C-alpha cells in the first residue's frame, strides 16, 4: 500500500553512537565472526530487484559490526509510535512470545515478520499490516541452533556477562522455518522504513 522513510534525527544519533561503540568493541577483541543476513544475499542475487539492490549499496552497512537490514512485524499504529519514540523493550514479545528471551525480534525474511504483524481493527488501518525495515547492529552474535535453547544462558551472555550483543536463533536449521535476530538494547536498532501492506490470498 505504502512505503515511507523514517527521518528521526534523535533516534538516528543514538543508533549511530551505539553502532560505533559496538564497532570499537569488536575491533578491540580482534574482530568477530561475520554473518550475512539473507535480506542482502537474496536481493543482491535477484535479477529483478534493482531498486532494492541500489538501497543496499547506498546504505553502506557496517559489516565489521554485523549491521544488517532486518524486518520487524507489527501493526501500523505501533509502527508509527516506534518511529516517533523508539522501540520499547518492556513490550518485547507481548504479541508473539519470547523464545529467546524478552528482547527485540528481527527477521531476515518478511514472511517471518508477517507472522508478527497484525492489523488495527476498527481504525483507518483496518485490514492493513505493518513491517519496519530496520538497521540492526548485532556486534558479537551468540548463535544457537538448538530446538530447545538455554534461554537464560543466552540472555545472560548479553545482559550479564556481556560477552555478546545479540542472539541469533537458527530455527531454519533446527525446524526448517526462519532465523531470528534478538537484541536487548533499543539503541541497536533504527527503524528506517515503514511498510504498510495488505494480505492477498493466493
Secondary structure as GFF3:
##gff-version 3
##sequence-region A 1 202
A	DSSP	beta_strand	2	5	.	.	.	ID=ss1
A	DSSP	alpha_helix	9	28	.	.	.	ID=ss2
A	DSSP	alpha_helix	38	44	.	.	.	ID=ss3
A	DSSP	alpha_helix	50	59	.	.	.	ID=ss4
A	DSSP	three_ten_helix	63	65	.	.	.	ID=ss5
A	DSSP	beta_strand	67	74	.	.	.	ID=ss6
A	DSSP	alpha_helix	76	85	.	.	.	ID=ss7
A	DSSP	three_ten_helix	89	91	.	.	.	ID=ss8
A	DSSP	beta_strand	104	107	.	.	.	ID=ss9
A	DSSP	alpha_helix	110	116	.	.	.	ID=ss10
A	DSSP	beta_strand	129	137	.	.	.	ID=ss11
A	DSSP	beta_strand	141	144	.	.	.	ID=ss12
A	DSSP	alpha_helix	151	159	.	.	.	ID=ss13
A	DSSP	beta_strand	166	170	.	.	.	ID=ss14
A	DSSP	alpha_helix	171	175	.	.	.	ID=ss15
A	DSSP	beta_strand	179	183	.	.	.	ID=ss16
A	DSSP	three_ten_helix	186	188	.	.	.	ID=ss17
A	DSSP	beta_strand	189	197	.	.	.	ID=ss18
###
